[in-house]
Amino acid sequence: MYALALKCRNCGAEYELAPFYVCRKCLGPLEVKYSYEELKLDKKELTNRVKSIWRYRELLPINEPLKFLHMDAGFTPLRRAMRLAEILGLKKLYIKDDTVNPTGSFKDRPASIAVCKSIEFEFKAVGCASTGNLAAATASYAAKAGIPCYVFIPSDLEMGKILQIASYNPVVIAVKDTYDIVNRLATQISELHNIAVVNVNLRPYYVEGSKTPAFEVCEQLEWTTPDYFIIPMGSGALLCAINRGLKEMEVLDLMRNDVKLVGVQPEGCSPIVSAFKKGMDDIVPIEKPNTIVKSLAIGDPADGAYALKALRESGGFAEAVNDEETLDGMRLLAKTEGILTEPAGGVAIASLKKLVEDGSILPSETVVCYITGSGLKTLEVLERGIKPIIVEPDLNSILELLGGGKYGGG
Amino acid sequence: MYALALKCRNCGAEYELAPFYVCRKCLGPLEVKYSYEELKLDKKELTNRVKSIWRYRELLPINEPLKFLHMDAGFTPLRRAMRLAEILGLKKLYIKDDTVNPTGSFKDRPASIAVCKSIEFEFKAVGCASTGNLAAATASYAAKAGIPCYVFIPSDLEMGKILQIASYNPVVIAVKDTYDIVNRLATQISELHNIAVVNVNLRPYYVEGSKTPAFEVCEQLEWTTPDYFIIPMGSGALLCAINRGLKEMEVLDLMRNDVKLVGVQPEGCSPIVSAFKKGMDDIVPIEKPNTIVKSLAIGDPADGAYALKALRESGGFAEAVNDEETLDGMRLLAKTEGILTEPAGGVAIASLKKLVEDGSILPSETVVCYITGSGLKTLEVLERGIKPIIVEPDLNSILELLGGGKYGGG
């Protein structure tokens, strides 16, 4: 394994690779440190490997990755979006399509890493605090591993997400409060109970799964990078992880990293975007997020400050859109590319549209837009705009409906 | 292209490759005829190809397959199901997991082939008659191709499926009657309008997409075959297509085909299973299917007689289960393997359970169970059994809930 230690992101203090997440000296968050110098990845050899997160196993903090090949999230398609690009006025637009991950979202990546690590650490149960996607992913991988699972969610989640989560048979604890409170409770419980709460006490390992889309996109673009990488932000952890993945690719001499990161949030919960736009370093938490984009309704983003720094360093942007624009973004992606996204993807598409329209992103620039989850999980948000034509089983009335003209034959 | 002609499945009459589907001589159904003698597939070369239906492009009736590589359904995972196998009492069980296809079902395979073919035939619009999955797939690929799409569905479909279909922006015509009537209306409309109705006038091309799981499973099992291949049956077309794919693999000398096919249906609509069990050659249509498994609620199965013949020739079985068993099958798969299936997959798992319990399938035999679609499309059927624990945001009451004991630490 090339993972060497846990290292504090603030003061640099180092610790052994154990199930903890806070620096004992400065209370900063910990991350995994690797021995990049000893690591050499060969592009040609890589292309013969499994098409999953385990393709880049040396950059994941698991002792025996080959034991876990069946936990196979990742290596999702990078789809060239010709029709959407044309409508937006871009030459080269790609959709990194995580709707087809096993439980339908990018969270399969970090959740599977964390469940694997919980097995290596010999935990007897796993859990998570979640706005929905992570709970489904954690419960699914726990089911596959045969480990008890406890998920903590806000009780106002979309019913579709709750049903999906529950299907994998975890203990579902729905708390009548915001995600931020749910997360705080799960943190306290992780300290009192011997549970691997994947995004709390296994967080340094967990987030490593979220950097894998960066590796895949670079490889899928034949070891080049896009000009822009558009990433939805909840806690900000995903953006930080992708940033880390891009930097690792460069350190390992696989490509040159000049990607500009674009972090997007819904207007009803956009603390990171607000700080970016105001040029502030501190993020003002939102107490009561108000948006249909529940997967991004994190008012007090744990990695917000790091995300803000990454956005600025990369020379990118931050953008927010309202719920109506989000729904339009979802519909636009579905009707031009046949991809049904959850609202977070609608935020990404709508933000991209805005940034092209206002000239921030130029028509000649290459864009990768990360669609993080499937719209099958959140169908209820579409209900408003949908009206099938209901007819009696009568040929003539249907023919009349079809207009007889446009595609008429006989 | 290795596709030579359309050939009548009954009388053998041959026709040019055009958009029609019924033999002018005997009214039998047509299928695509290939020049297998001229075709040589190299196993090693195959493994370097794209991981989609286009991997086996020589066995698909498309003139320019390379033009359509972006229509990339298929090559879904074959997952070893260790925990489920143990519970069922089997040594080797695999799940062919089509829940991760782009629109969440196996119908992405035939729909994408048919949409490609409609482009080659220069149709100006596509459509389909569907119990849900096909409509979503057709609408999605039509959106991607930028072609108008008309879908005909029974108006009592699951709301989730209707919302998914509508998101891709086709004209949705919901008919107040059974699938069989919807299908008849779509057939009449295909004759009057210049629309490529994918499962009607393009049916011979369309069904070719459904044989691709056979190719993939053989390759994924390192060019061996399972003892049993469990396949849900609606119209019976999927089972016939997989049978055809297995035979083609043998003709091309890629493996020996001794697979026993198992066709499964819900009790509330099991005309093929009934005929099989009674030893009859004729299938008695069901006028009013009554089952939660709407994707299989086809009372008058177009390919029923052919499916029956294939089942018998292979030495396999046919089995039916009731709605309660179906739900149990869905829950069992989710909680042991972390895979959420639509009800059709629940029928497959529950039928497998029955066949192992009654000794039809032996513990030592290798089984592949085809999970044809994602449970995210039909979450409402799960609603009954699901009850999250709703709690106030209070640490002590949650700790009490967790029992403090089992995984208790501090």
Interface residues (C-beta under 8 A of the other chain):
Chain A: K51 H70 D72 P77 R79 R80 R83 D97 T99 V100 N101 P102 T103 G104 K124 A125 A139 S140 Y141 A142 A143 K144 G146 P148 Y150 I153 S155 M159 G160 I162 L163 Q164 A166 S167 Y168 N169 V171 V172 I173 A174 V175 K176 D177 I181 V182 L185 Q188 I189 E191 L192 H193 N194 I195 M330 R331 A334 K335 T336 E337 G338 I339 L340 S374 G375 L376 K377 L379 E380 L382 E383 I386 K387 P388 I389 I390 V391 E392 P393 L395 I398 L399 L401 L402 K406 Y407 G408 G409 G410
Chain B: K51 H70 D72 P77 R79 R80 R83 D97 T99 V100 N101 P102 T103 G104 K124 A125 A139 S140 Y141 A142 A143 K144 G146 P148 Y150 I153 S155 M159 G160 I162 L163 Q164 A166 S167 Y168 N169 V171 V172 I173 A174 V175 K176 D177 I181 V182 L185 Q188 I189 E191 L192 H193 N194 I195 M330 R331 A334 K335 T336 E337 G338 I339 L340 S374 G375 L376 K377 L379 E380 L382 E383 I386 K387 P388 I389 I390 V391 E392 P393 L395 I398 L399 L401 L402 K406 Y407 G408 G409 G410
